[in-house]
Amino acid sequence: MPTAPYISMVVAARNDNHGGNMLGRMQACLDSWMFQAQRYRLPSEIVVVEWNSPEGARKLKDDLRWPQSTSPCEVRFVEVSREIHRSIPYPDAIPLHQMISKNVGIRRARGQFILSTNLDIIFSAELMEFLAARKLESRALYRIDRYDVANNLPADGGIDGLLAFCGNHITKVSAREGTWDTQGDRIRPVEKQDILEPDGGIRLAEGWYGVEFEDGEPNRYLAPEAEILFERPPGVAPYMILDVEVGPSANDGWVQLDVHDCPGAKVASAIVDARYQLCLTMPPELTSGKVSLTVANGGFPLVHDMRMLNLRVFGIRWSETRGPGGPWHLEVAGRRAGKDWRNHPYTENPWAASMSNATYLHTNGCGDFAMMSRDAWFDLRGYPEFPIWPMHIDALFEYSAYHAGFPEIILRDPLRIFHIEHASAAGATPEGVPELYARIAKKGVPIMEYDDVMKVLVHMRRFNVPIVFSDGNWGMGDRNLPETTL
């Protein structure tokens, strides 16, 4: 009797070379899971939902390579026929209904936990070892940042060669705060118009959103926690100027900005209720390192933006002018009126006072990794089964999970997933968004716009309840679908 799987990994696919070199990317995904499940003794199963197989195409199981034994990982293929596919709207424009397909696999998965992912994801050794430790919480939604890697995967070298390639060929990071280019680290690049000077010895790491240009100046919002890395050039004084302004999510029009040193101790603090020039005096002997910023008294939910925009920064630079205090002192060097957010579209929210449990979740790239207990998936009846282009549907599910009492846990470094790059319009890549929208418009397929998602999200935040869109037959629960086990 085989060991019951601890985790079911569910993917949706069809043998149509979607995105280019589809079989190669899928092989890397399956190999990264199967061989490491053996290495770390993780009882698991892979559930591949083969949807609407193209006429004349070989079955996926016949076009992929398999080891002599996949134990302790069972591999199952569930088939959804062309006839069933054609009973769903837009069968020609949408050859694979991704979320409905994933629900088919989730509905039939047997693992204690179920990971919904995609066919071009490679799982790091640290992540697989963590999963094998069997310490997952049953009432939580697990998310993780995504690392894009070049698609010229090595032809040989085994699983270790594949993982080494991924670690050395990272091109982008997709975190909660956005997606940015990288050379392998998590430091945000300085853009052409930014809040930093390219050669100023100051860089942004965790917790910073992308550059925005509202009101004519480049600025960046920061998450409740954000990091600044610095390497002070020779001859530059240890005084850092922060040009900051209170944001629309500040409660009662003010936030508290705290500065923490590298060990994490709070070393300075200031109240921000307008636009300020703050001078941070550092110890003179500290020429490089990291400071962390935390923002308190924010979290006012907005109507037209999922994020909590507590504080924005217009500039960070070195200064020759010293504040009146000693080392680790934050002094107001200038103040002027800030933006009046009261009548701004961001803050038209008459129900904000009742939204006591609002939060901003990590929905960036959430189709690549969403993991919950099997019971949780069933409680929520899987993803909404809208017969539309699959944009924002997975994000909507995540907010439903959160308001159903499943808090988000973001798995942090060194736990990683690697996403193999594909054709730009084949999926959710930033550079491919215009081309993707043009292709969707040409097909005449409806999509869920961001504003539509916000309307539903405001409702869930207002009443702190989930919205479950699927009925009891979700995931084609009433159908006896063909299944093959390797």
Secondary structure, DSSP 4 states (H G I P E B T S, - for coil): -PPPPSEEEEEEE-SS-TTSSHHHHHHHHHHHHHHHHHHTT--EEEEEEEESPPTTPPPHHHHS---S--TTEEEEEEEE-HHHHTTSSSTTT-S--HHHHHHHHHHH--SSEEEE--TTEEE-HHHHHHHHT----TT-EEEE-EEEE-S---SSSHHHHHHHHHHH-EEEEEETTEEEE-SSSSPBPPPSS-SS-TTSSEEE-TTBPPPB-GGGS-BEEB-SEEEEEEEPPTT--SEEEEEEEE-TT-GGG-EEEEEE-TT--EEEEEEESSEEEEEEE--TT--EEEEEEEEES-----SS-SS---EEEEEEEEESPPPSS-SSEEEEEEEE-----TTSGGG--TTGGG-TT------TTGGG-EEEEHHHHHHHTSS---SSB-SSHHHHHHHHHHHTT--EEEE-TT--EEEE---GGGTT-GGGHHHHHHHHHHHT--B--HHHHHHHHHHHHHHT-------TTGGGTT----EEE-
